[in-house]
Amino acid sequence: MNVRILPLARNDLSEGYWFYEEREIGLGNYFLSTLESEIDDLAYQAGIHIRVLDFYFVKHSSRFPYSIYYFVSEETVMVDAVIDQRRDPDWISERLN
């Protein structure tokens, strides 16, 4: 399957990058490489994760407190959000709707 990162998810990744980069130089790059690798894995793993909101699948990052929200459209995995799970649950729900 192909994997496509949608614009809002790219913004999420950029915000995560800057959050970690401000804490320690180089940590932002580690964050991005880790999350991008986990997103790439969706080409082989799509559809095996827990379903939320009857629409999204959610994959939790193994190294950071982030979750990847995606859906499958034909033969493409569409990554719609990459969200810090420490955020307010109401904010997360609103972001996904």
C-alpha positions in Angstrom: 0.0 0.0 0.0 1.0 3.6 -0.5 1.2 5.9 2.5 0.2 9.6 2.2 0.7 12.2 4.9 -2.1 14.8 4.7 -1.3 18.5 5.3 -2.7 18.7 8.8 -0.6 15.6 9.8 2.5 17.3 8.3 1.8 20.3 10.5 1.5 18.0 13.5 4.9 16.5 12.8 6.4 20.0 12.4 5.0 21.1 15.7 6.3 18.0 17.4 9.7 18.5 15.8 9.9 22.1 17.2 8.6 21.0 20.6 11.4 18.5 21.0 14.1 20.5 19.2 13.6 23.4 21.7 14.2 20.9 24.6 17.4 19.5 23.2 19.2 20.1 19.9 18.9 17.0 17.7 15.9 15.5 19.6 13.6 17.1 17.0 15.3 15.1 14.2 15.1 11.9 16.3 11.4 12.6 16.8 10.8 13.1 13.0 12.9 10.0 11.9 11.1 7.8 14.5 7.6 9.0 13.6 8.3 8.9 9.8 9.6 5.3 10.1 6.5 4.3 12.1 4.3 6.0 9.4 6.2 4.1 6.7 5.4 0.9 8.5 1.8 1.5 7.8 2.3 0.4 4.2 2.5 -3.2 5.7 0.5 -2.8 8.9 -2.5 -0.7 7.8 -5.8 -1.9 9.3 -4.4 -4.0 12.2 -4.7 -1.2 14.8 -7.6 -0.2 17.0 -10.4 1.7 15.3 -11.7 4.9 16.9 -14.6 7.1 15.9 -15.7 4.5 13.5 -13.4 6.0 10.9 -9.8 6.2 12.0 -7.3 3.5 13.0 -4.8 4.6 15.6 -1.2 3.5 15.9 0.7 4.5 19.1 4.4 5.5 18.7 6.8 3.2 20.5 9.2 6.0 21.5 7.1 9.2 21.9 3.7 9.9 23.5 2.2 10.4 20.1 -0.5 8.5 18.1 -0.9 8.3 14.4 -4.5 8.5 13.2 -5.1 7.2 9.7 -7.7 5.7 7.4 -7.5 3.5 4.3 -8.8 4.7 1.0 -8.6 2.1 -1.7 -4.9 1.2 -1.8 -3.7 4.2 0.1 -3.1 4.8 3.8 -4.1 8.4 4.5 -2.4 9.8 7.7 -4.7 12.5 8.9 -3.2 13.4 12.3 -0.1 12.8 14.5 -1.2 13.9 18.0 0.5 14.2 21.3 -1.5 12.0 23.6 -0.8 14.3 26.6 -3.3 16.8 25.1 -6.8 17.4 26.4 -9.0 14.5 25.2 -11.7 17.0 24.2 -9.1 18.8 22.0 -8.1 15.5 20.4 -11.8 14.6 19.6 -12.4 18.1 18.2 -9.2 17.9 16.0 -10.3 14.5 14.6 -13.8 15.7 13.8 
